[in-house]
Amino acid sequence: MAEILVAVDRAAGRLVEQLVTGLRDGIRAGRITGGTVLPPSRQLAAELRLSRGIVVEAYQQLVAEGYLLSRAGAGTWVASGHTVEHSAATPAEPADSEPEFDLTPGRPDLAAFPRAAWVAALRRVLSNLPHADLGYGDPGGVLRFRKEIASYLRRVRAADATPDRVVAINGSAHGLALGLQALYERGHRVLAVEDPSADRPRGLLAASGMKLIGVPVDDAGLVVSELRRTDATVVFAGPAHQYPTGVVLAPSRRAELIAWARAVDGTILEDDYDAEFRYDREPVGCLQGMAPDRVLYLGTASKSLAPALRLGWAVAPPDLGARMRDLRGDSDLGGSVLDHLVMSHLIAQGAYDRHLRTVRRRYRQRRDALLGALAQELPQWRVRGVAAGLHVLIDLPPGSEETALAAAAQARGVRVQPLGPLRFAPGPPGLVLGYAAVAPGRLAQAARRLGKAAGEV
């Protein structure tokens, strides 16, 4: 295994982009030659003093672009044929363009953001806001925000939420950081994570200082019997809509998971990232409503409105919530009072519910368009997780090379997410396809190109 020389300026930010660019440029220039086996993501992360999630995301991007190849059990290595020779008169290679069809999962339709409603609410808030309220707010969120969020969650998510239990956060990642720090202070050292699960939060989870353990997910959700075999006292899970499988935690498993938490004096971190988008029935109630003393609930407006808002909410047991407020007050003095008040106004006036109804119809149409196109172009692919959310999971035929397929799709202008990087343990091949940000007709075109890509590998 060769030593990989790449510089990353941690202070400059955009670490994934820096690492992707450094590795890509090294491959093009011939400094990293075809066939070179790259260090495991954990090793390279330690060498560069980065989170493992950043390295995994960089490797995944370069696999999708065709610069790297990867196979479970065999590691990641450099594909051949990417060295570029430049003469003095040859201009530098232009930066890689965005794919024509980006099916990256987890992306909402940003064009659907309710700009007019947001601006109108902001004007109303500013016109009525006392001067004194333009100072620093409560680190846990202004009272009106906490009241409206608690009321909304009781009504829509069957949560056991009261204003004193709500903590305003800058998205679920921020809530995780605060909650994990508080739990680490209490002596928790082993954190269980669903397998497979989103790779992006893993760097954050690892940064907590806790040991991460993957626990398998089946058609009934997290396998609690396997969780009991571990030393974990904290678990991060998505009971209402697990990512990426889309499975709902079965009622019997819900009871088992709560019993496990009480038996080990543990805490369940409930990720409720896109539960508003269910298409076959009303959204399943959150787990927090069944065990408010054992669940730290995390919700966000990133999927329902836009990630740029950095707006979310946690509902925590009283002692944990109090510590999270203190930690937030010590670190950033609280969030945006104006954004909290605008969100409160949208909820109180029913504008937030109307927006959700609108985008839910739009996303269902796009899901149906993708499913219809996949059934026509790739009938041999099994599609799962179709009842809710913003993505579907594809079970590829046995023996399929998911990374090669992703690279072939990328070459045809379609970006997809291989399932392998989302796993702790190796498993069957798959792809995760997001559909919320792509119009129905373009989803049909993307499916046709995927079909052609599949015929090439």
C-alpha angles and dihedrals in degrees: 000000000000125000109254115218112202129142122223123183103210092190092057095062127212087093097170091052091048092051094045091049094047094050094042092050091047091053093046093048093048095244087118106040131209113277094027110144110226122221117264111271092249092053095047090046090054092048093050095037091238132131114267089238091065092053092045091052092048092049090047092052092050091047089053090050092050098245093111135036124207137185130177109260094011100069129221125305140172118270117231127247102042101107110118121203116210127196122203090260095046114101118230119268112271117246115272111268124229115267117264091236116033110192093170106151123241097038116128123205100271090190087067093064106129096239097165093049092046093050092046091050091047091053091049092048093048094047092056101033116113114231091242091062091064089077127088111310132215107297088230093054133276114296096246091055092049091049094050094045092048091050092046093049093048090051101040107023101030089237125165090231130158127172092253091057095050120095120187112229138179094248130309094294090060091047090050091051093051095043095046092049090053092047092047089054087057092056103263109148109163123064123190120211129190115257113248102029141143111300097207097072093048095084089052092047091050091048088064088076092242124126112250121224125182117225118194125249123212134177090292094049130247111016099234093186088064091046089057089058091063133075092237120134095176127052130189111209145153105221097172097046118359117213122260102358096052091219121150116227106253118242093247091050090050090057091045093050093051090047089051092052092051093045094054096034086244140151132234115215103209114204107201095173102150108003092131090073106074118140108184100051142341114310115274113254118257123260092236091073089062097047112016091165093059105035132079103198119206123195132168145187091221094101099029096047116359139307090233090074092065087208125151146133139225128203110203141173106269099256094044092046092050091053091048090054091050092049091049092048090052094048110037109354092241138296137292110306091197094053091047091052094046091051090048091053093050091052095045093049094046093245093121092054091048090051091051092051090052097049092041089061090046094050092047090054090051093047090051091049092052094045092050093049093047091050089054100041102032110020091161091066117095112221121205138177095042099139098077147000133041102291145043131221120231120207103206121212113273113277094026117143103228095187092049090048091049090051092048090049091049089052087056092050099262120119116203135168118245113219096224098079089054093060132088092198126033116267144160117313121266148151132225114216124193118205108172097092097046127079117242096250092050091049088058090051091048091051090053091052090047088054091054091046091051089054090057099056 
